[in-house]
């Protein structure tokens, strides 16, 4: 009986080996196909720098999400090909640094951002600005360049390229509490070095038109 089993085994062994090789080949093929078709999620900031998303364990053993630039020495399996629900890439307007964070609960709306942006588009001197929608505030960031600079007027194309590397400073914001807005500007005086409130009201457009026009002018520093 043992002889028959042994004989039967050796008789079907070539077939098992053949089909195992075929199965192994197909498995490797599909595995390679899956890996090659996996496209990692990528975010490109204003400096045209690409940022990818990976997971990394914390000291407690939990996973955290990290935004990374250099992926040359990373295993492709470490990069995520999707954005987890409830998270987003965030680009800091100041120096274009990119972070990955939980999506905040926004009390501000896109319509309110549009109101401030429409006012800034009519600005007589400032043209290079960024408006950020915060959880409870709408913040205006500006660069040092303005419409009246002779250098800007003479080298617009060059200056447009410098947008990639320029820094922006937050100079004014509108803080929303319920249905009320507070217009604030930053005060760099050593005795203050903080945001100061200029006026509160329920009409965002009125506040924006009243105070945004001072950005980039000497009168900005006289606002209290």
Secondary structure, 3 states (H helix, E strand, C coil): CHHHHHHHHHHHHHHHHHHHHHHHHHHHHHHHHHHHHCCCCEEECCCCCEEEEEEEECCCCCEEEEEECCCCCCCHHHECCCCCCCEEEEECCCCCCEEEEECCCCCCCHHHHHHHHHHHHCCCCCCCEEEEECCCEEEEEECCCCCCCHHHHHCHHHHHHHCCCCCCEEEEEEEEECCEEEEEEEECCCCCCEEEEEEEECCHHHHHHHHHHHCCCHHHHHCC
